[in-house]
Amino acid sequence: MSGECTDRYEDVCKGEFAGMHRKLDLLDEAIRGNGKPGIQLRLDRLESAERTRGRLLWILIGAASTLAVGGLWRVVFGG
């Protein structure tokens, strides 16, 4: 029985395990980057850019509303 399991491992499982190991290595390299920007770093950069864009958008909305209120004030009160 033990010899049969060893033969099955050598014939089928060993190659399958090696294939899965290669795929996991490729996924790990894609996530971490291995010397170049990986998915993790690129996602961090995208999130940072989105935060910056959101802040800039609120600054622009604030400036536009301030100008609009100032213009309305001049129209209403002739200031």
For each residue, the residues with C-beta under 8 A, 3 or more apart:
1: 4 5
2: 5 6
3: 6 7
4: 1 7 8
5: 1 2 8 9
6: 2 3 9 10
7: 3 4 10 11
8: 4 5 11 12 13
9: 5 6 12 13 14
10: 6 7 13 14
11: 7 8 14
12: 8 9 15 16
13: 8 9 10 16 17
14: 9 10 11 17 18
15: 12 18 19
16: 12 13 19 20
17: 13 14 20 21
18: 14 15 21 22
19: 15 16 22 23
20: 16 17 23 24
21: 17 18 24 25
22: 18 19 25 26
23: 19 20 26 27
24: 20 21 27 28
25: 21 22 28 29
26: 22 23 29 30
27: 23 24 30 31
28: 24 25 31 32
29: 25 26 32 33 34 38
30: 26 27 33 38 39
31: 27 28 38 39 40
32: 28 29 38 40
33: 29 30 36 37 38 39 40 41
34: 29 38
35:
36: 33
37: 33 41 42 45
38: 29 30 31 32 33 34 41 42
39: 30 31 33 42 43
40: 31 32 33 43 44
41: 33 37 38 44 45
42: 37 38 39 45 46
43: 39 40 46 47
44: 40 41 47 48
45: 37 41 42 48 49
46: 42 43 49 50
47: 43 44 50 51
48: 44 45 51 52
49: 45 46 52 53
50: 46 47 53 54
51: 47 48 54 55
52: 48 49 55 56
53: 49 50 56 57
54: 50 51 57 58
55: 51 52 58 59
56: 52 53 59 60
57: 53 54 60 61
58: 54 55 61 62
59: 55 56 62 63
60: 56 57 63 64
61: 57 58 64 65
62: 58 59 65 66
63: 59 60 66 67
64: 60 61 67 68
65: 61 62 68 69
66: 62 63 69 70
67: 63 64 70 71
68: 64 65 71 72
69: 65 66 72 73
70: 66 67 73 74
71: 67 68 74 75
72: 68 69 75 76
73: 69 70 76 77 79
74: 70 71 77 78 79
75: 71 72 78
76: 72 73
77: 73 74
78: 74 75
79: 73 74
